[in-house]
Amino acid sequence: MEEEKNNNDQSSDNSSDSAEQSLNKDYGKEASQFIQETSLEKMLEMAEIARIKKLSEPPKWVIPDEI
């Protein structure tokens, strides 16, 4: 009985892995398309805008949970 349960767990893991791989391929295609269609100057401009936006945000404090 335990072996059957383990096999079912593994098969569900495999199906989620294949779905994740499919998504990764889609993102890879989108990234490749973006790189091919976007000039380096435009990418640098986008990065600078993101950097300035990040610098202008207030600091975010992370308070660890007390143990």
C-alpha positions in Angstrom: 0.0 0.0 0.0 2.8 2.4 0.9 4.6 1.8 -2.5 1.4 2.7 -4.4 1.1 6.0 -2.4 4.7 6.8 -3.1 4.2 6.2 -6.8 1.2 8.5 -6.8 3.2 11.2 -5.1 6.0 10.9 -7.6 3.7 11.0 -10.6 2.1 14.2 -9.3 5.5 15.7 -8.8 6.5 14.7 -12.3 3.4 16.4 -13.8 4.0 19.6 -11.9 7.7 19.5 -13.0 6.6 19.2 -16.7 4.2 22.1 -16.3 7.0 24.1 -14.7 9.3 23.2 -17.6 6.7 24.3 -20.1 6.3 27.6 -18.3 10.1 28.0 -18.3 10.3 27.4 -22.0 7.6 30.1 -22.6 9.5 32.6 -20.5 12.7 31.7 -22.3 10.9 32.4 -25.6 9.6 35.7 -24.3 13.1 36.7 -23.0 14.7 35.8 -26.3 12.2 37.8 -28.2 12.6 40.8 -25.9 16.4 40.6 -26.3 16.2 40.4 -30.1 13.6 43.3 -30.4 14.9 45.7 -27.8 18.0 47.8 -28.3 20.7 47.9 -25.7 20.1 51.6 -25.1 16.5 50.9 -24.4 17.4 48.1 -21.9 19.8 50.4 -20.2 17.2 53.2 -20.0 14.7 50.7 -18.5 17.3 49.5 -15.9 18.1 53.1 -14.9 14.4 53.9 -14.4 14.0 50.8 -12.2 17.2 51.8 -10.3 15.9 55.3 -9.6 12.5 54.0 -8.6 14.1 51.5 -6.2 16.3 54.3 -4.6 13.3 56.6 -4.2 11.3 54.0 -2.2 11.4 54.2 1.6 13.5 51.5 3.3 11.7 48.3 4.2 12.4 47.0 7.7 12.2 43.3 8.3 11.6 42.4 11.9 12.5 38.8 12.7 10.0 36.7 14.6 10.8 36.4 18.3 11.6 32.9 19.4 
